[in-house]
Amino acid sequence: MDEFLTTTGDIDLTIWGLVLQADIVVKAVLVVLVLASVWSWAVIIQKMGRLRYLKRKASQFEQTFWSGGSLEELHRHLQSRPDHPLAAVFVSGMNEWQRSVTQTERQRTIAAGLSERIGQVMHVTVTREMDALERNVGFLATVGSTAPFVGLFGTVWGIMNSFQSIAVSQDTSLAVVAPGIAEALFATALGLLAAIPAVVAYNKISSDLNRYAARLETFASELGALLSRHIDENHT
């Protein structure tokens, strides 16, 4: 009985045997799905690890920022090496503020324009940092939406091979139809195996990225308001 579960005559029905005996088209489908699954997992592991690291760094930075220490001192410490997006937003805002407050013209009208420029600079930094974080995330959505259809194509092709085998041999026994049907089912299963983790991870990572982007925007607004108060104090 155990032999029948793995072989039928000279036909190997193990997973590896099915791959080796599959039609070239089905093999190509299986290779594409395996590569897509491997790359998806690489993206998932990298992005989730990166987001955990950035959240930890952001919490540490915010604790330092709101501790009441000197902003200028913190800026000097981070200016040459902002190692996470929140620090990059802070450095960009402080750079614009320091460049402007050292100018000789200090009229109130310039101060109003300075606040706007600081906000724009930080917004650009947030956009740039989020673009970098979101790189390759779209691949997960692509795999999640297309892998089942790629697997379905392999399924259809395998079933077509089964019908061709029946037509040629005029025999509907298991030995004739099993290889093509097994290939078809394996392609479908592999397509789902690639798609399901990609969809789940895409939703999770997208949600985390949106929350992190909101955190950056909130910090940029808070820093902008803080620097605006400094500007107003310097011009009164």
Secondary structure, DSSP 4 states (H G I P E B T S, - for coil): -HHHHHEETTEE-SHHHHHHHS-HHHHHHHHHHHHHHHHHHHHHHHHHHHHHHHHHHHHHHHHHHTTT--HHHHHHHHTT---SHHHHHHHHHHHHHHHHHTSS---HHHHHHHHHHHHHHHHHHHHHHHHHHHTTHHHHHHHHHHHHHHHHHHHHHHHHHHHHHHHHHT--SHHHHHHHHHHHHHHHHHHHHHHHHHHHHHHHHHHHHHHHHHHHHHHHHHHHHHHHHHHHHHT-
